[in-house]
């Protein structure tokens, strides 16, 4: 099965008809796609009542990819707002319970920052994280080139596989050490994740620019690029039962449109989505 969606459900204006409140957007979103990334979990561990609301607002087959909290992946500067690392992980795992109880947790996404390089202490931390997450399905995404340098390339893939991580394959700008190549390899027979970050090379690394966060994912995939990916996705689907695609290129509002285009290219028409509101005209 190939599942297609986008990151978050709040900023995709092309999906929503007329005036719709933010609290109702997920219900409308679930009429278009069967999965979504909960990126708000990265900025703060969400209270269980939020997840309870979200699972209740979505159809039975809908699934969530929950992004790991930034304190868990080393993005947070300064001290973590918990007594210790163990308490932080426990709080995060508790926040997942509503998804698990309703069978709506596709996976947890651990996306590590560009400064998380391929070295022994980081490998050991990944082992610790995977052990802490237990039976929860977890995807692993790097942002530093060293993990796929020639001398570590196969070792990294073997490690992801033996530690039972789901491989998060990326399409992103190739802009120095702070980006990784697209590595079309499955490491898990059940699930593989592909995330589309766009190809805005000039905006990718300019962290000091005033509007960096606005332009970082400013990119619209053209038909040729999507068609090339459609061929790769079909190949991935031969080696994994479930392929999850997330479009994250939404600085200009392009993610949802590209996701819909990919659905057309792959000739996918989902059943069991939420009822969609009809336009008056």
C-alpha positions in Angstrom: 0.0 0.0 0.0 1.2 3.5 -0.8 0.1 6.3 1.5 0.5 9.9 0.5 0.1 13.0 2.7 1.8 16.2 3.9 3.4 17.6 7.0 0.9 19.2 9.3 -2.7 20.1 8.3 -2.8 23.8 9.1 -1.1 25.5 6.2 -2.5 23.9 3.1 -5.0 26.5 1.9 -5.7 24.7 -1.4 -7.4 21.9 0.6 -10.0 24.0 2.4 -13.1 25.5 1.0 -14.3 28.9 2.2 -13.7 30.0 5.8 -12.8 27.1 8.0 -11.5 27.3 11.6 -8.2 25.8 12.5 -9.8 23.4 14.9 -11.8 21.9 12.0 -9.0 21.6 9.4 -7.9 18.1 10.3 -11.4 16.7 9.7 -11.4 18.4 6.3 -7.8 17.3 5.6 -8.7 13.6 6.2 -11.1 13.8 3.2 -8.0 14.3 1.0 -5.2 12.1 2.4 -4.9 9.0 4.6 -1.8 10.1 6.5 -0.3 13.2 8.1 2.8 14.2 9.9 2.2 15.7 13.4 5.0 18.2 13.3 3.7 20.1 16.3 5.1 17.2 18.4 8.6 18.4 17.5 8.1 21.8 19.2 6.4 20.4 22.3 5.3 17.1 23.6 1.6 17.2 23.0 -0.9 16.6 25.8 -2.8 13.3 25.4 -6.1 15.3 25.0 -4.8 16.6 21.7 -4.1 13.2 20.3 -7.4 11.9 21.6 -9.2 14.7 19.7 -7.2 14.0 16.5 -7.8 10.3 16.4 -11.5 10.9 17.1 -11.7 13.3 14.2 -10.3 11.0 11.6 -11.6 7.8 9.8 -10.7 4.4 11.0 -7.9 3.8 8.5 -6.2 7.2 9.0 -2.6 7.2 10.2 -0.3 9.6 12.0 3.4 10.0 11.6 4.5 11.7 14.9 7.7 13.7 14.8 9.9 13.1 17.8 10.3 16.0 20.2 13.3 18.3 19.5 14.8 17.5 22.9 15.0 13.9 21.9 16.9 14.6 18.7 19.3 17.2 19.8 17.7 20.2 18.1 16.8 21.9 21.4 19.4 24.5 22.5 20.0 24.6 26.3 18.6 22.4 28.9 15.6 20.1 28.3 12.5 21.0 30.3 12.5 17.6 32.1 14.2 16.2 35.1 16.3 14.0 32.8 16.4 12.3 29.4 14.5 9.2 30.6 11.6 11.4 31.9 11.5 13.2 28.6 11.2 9.9 26.7 8.6 8.6 29.1 6.5 11.7 28.6 6.7 11.4 24.8 5.7 7.7 24.9 2.8 8.6 27.1 1.6 11.1 24.5 1.5 8.4 21.9 -1.0 6.2 23.7 -4.2 7.5 21.9 -2.6 6.8 18.5 -1.6 3.3 19.6 -4.9 2.4 21.2 -6.7 3.3 18.0 -4.2 1.6 15.7 -3.4 5.0 14.1 0.3 5.3 14.8 2.1 4.7 11.5 5.5 5.6 13.1 7.5 8.0 15.1 10.0 10.1 13.0 13.4 10.8 14.5 14.9 13.5 12.4 18.3 14.5 13.5 20.0 17.8 12.9 22.9 18.7 10.6 25.3 18.7 13.5 24.5 15.0 14.4 27.4 13.4 12.6 28.4 9.8 12.1 30.5 9.1 15.2 30.5 6.5 18.0 28.7 8.5 20.6 25.9 9.3 18.2 25.6 5.7 17.1 25.3 4.7 20.8 22.6 7.3 21.3 20.6 5.9 18.4 20.8 2.4 20.0 19.6 3.9 23.3 16.7 5.7 21.5 15.6 2.6 19.7 15.7 0.6 22.9 13.6 3.2 24.7 11.0 3.3 22.1 10.3 -0.5 22.4 7.8 -1.9 20.0 6.8 1.5 18.6 7.7 1.7 14.9 10.3 4.4 14.4 11.8 6.1 11.3 15.3 7.5 11.2 16.3 10.5 9.1 19.7 12.1 9.0 20.8 15.6 7.9 24.5 15.2 7.8 26.3 13.8 4.8 28.8 11.8 6.9 26.3 9.0 7.5 26.3 8.1 3.8 30.0 8.8 3.1 31.5 6.0 1.1 33.2 4.4 4.1 30.0 4.4 6.2 27.3 4.1 3.5 26.7 0.3 3.8 27.4 0.3 7.6 24.7 2.9 8.1 22.1 1.0 6.1 23.0 -2.2 8.0 22.8 -0.5 11.3 19.3 1.0 10.4 18.2 -2.5 9.4 19.6 -4.5 12.4 18.3 -1.9 14.9 14.8 -2.1 13.4 14.6 1.5 12.3 12.4 2.5 9.3 14.5 4.3 6.7 13.4 7.8 6.0 14.5 8.5 2.4 14.9 12.1 1.6 14.6 14.3 -1.5 16.3 17.5 -0.5 18.7 20.1 -1.9 22.3 18.9 -2.3 24.0 21.7 -0.5 27.1 20.6 1.3 27.5 18.6 4.5 24.1 19.6 5.9 22.2 17.5 3.4 22.0 13.9 2.5 21.7 12.1 -0.8 18.6 10.2 -1.8 19.3 6.6 -0.8 16.7 4.4 -2.3 17.1 1.5 0.1 14.5 -0.3 2.2 15.6 -1.5 5.6 12.3 -2.7 6.9 10.0 -5.2 5.1 6.9 -3.6 6.5 7.4 0.1 6.2 9.5 2.7 4.4 9.2 6.5 4.5 10.0 9.1 1.8 10.0 12.8 2.6 10.0 15.5 0.0 11.7 18.6 1.2 12.0 20.4 -2.2 15.2 21.3 -4.0 15.7 25.0 -3.1 19.5 24.9 -2.8 19.9 28.6 -2.2 17.4 28.7 0.7 18.4 25.4 2.4 21.5 26.5 4.4 21.0 30.2 4.9 20.1 30.0 8.5 21.1 33.6 9.2 18.7 35.0 6.6 15.8 36.9 8.1 13.2 34.8 6.2 15.1 31.5 6.2 12.3 29.4 7.6 9.9 30.9 5.0 12.1 30.0 1.9 13.8 26.8 3.1 11.0 24.6 1.7 10.0 27.0 -1.2 9.9 24.6 -4.1 7.3 23.1 -6.5 8.2 19.8 -8.1 7.5 19.6 -11.8 5.9 16.7 -13.6 9.2 15.3 -14.8 10.6 15.2 -11.2 7.4 13.6 -9.9 7.4 11.0 -12.6 10.9 10.0 -11.9 9.9 9.6 -8.2 6.8 7.7 -9.2 9.0 5.1 -10.9 11.2 4.8 -7.8 8.2 4.5 -5.5 6.9 1.6 -7.5 10.2 -0.1 -7.0 10.2 0.6 -3.3 6.7 -0.9 -3.1 8.0 -4.2 -4.3 10.3 -4.6 -1.3 8.1 -3.1 1.5 4.4 -3.7 2.3 3.8 0.0 3.0 5.3 3.0 1.5 4.6 6.4 3.2 5.2 9.6 1.2 5.2 13.0 2.9 5.5 16.3 1.1 7.2 19.0 3.2 7.7 21.6 0.4 5.1 24.0 1.7 6.8 27.4 2.1 4.9 28.5 -1.0 1.9 26.2 -0.4 3.0 23.6 -2.9 3.0 20.4 -0.8 -0.7 19.5 -1.1 -0.8 20.1 -4.8 2.3 18.0 -5.4 0.9 15.3 -3.2 -2.3 15.3 -5.3 -0.2 15.1 -8.5 1.7 12.1 -7.2 -1.6 10.4 -6.4 -2.6 10.9 -10.0 0.7 9.7 -11.4 0.5 6.5 -9.3 -3.2 6.1 -10.1 -4.2 6.0 -6.5 -7.8 6.6 -5.3 -8.2 6.1 -1.6 -11.2 4.5 -0.1 -12.5 5.3 3.4 -11.5 8.9 3.6 -13.5 11.4 5.6 -16.6 13.0 3.9 -15.6 16.3 2.2 -17.5 19.5 2.3 -19.0 20.6 -0.9 -18.6 24.0 -2.4 -21.9 26.0 -2.7 -21.1 26.5 -6.4 
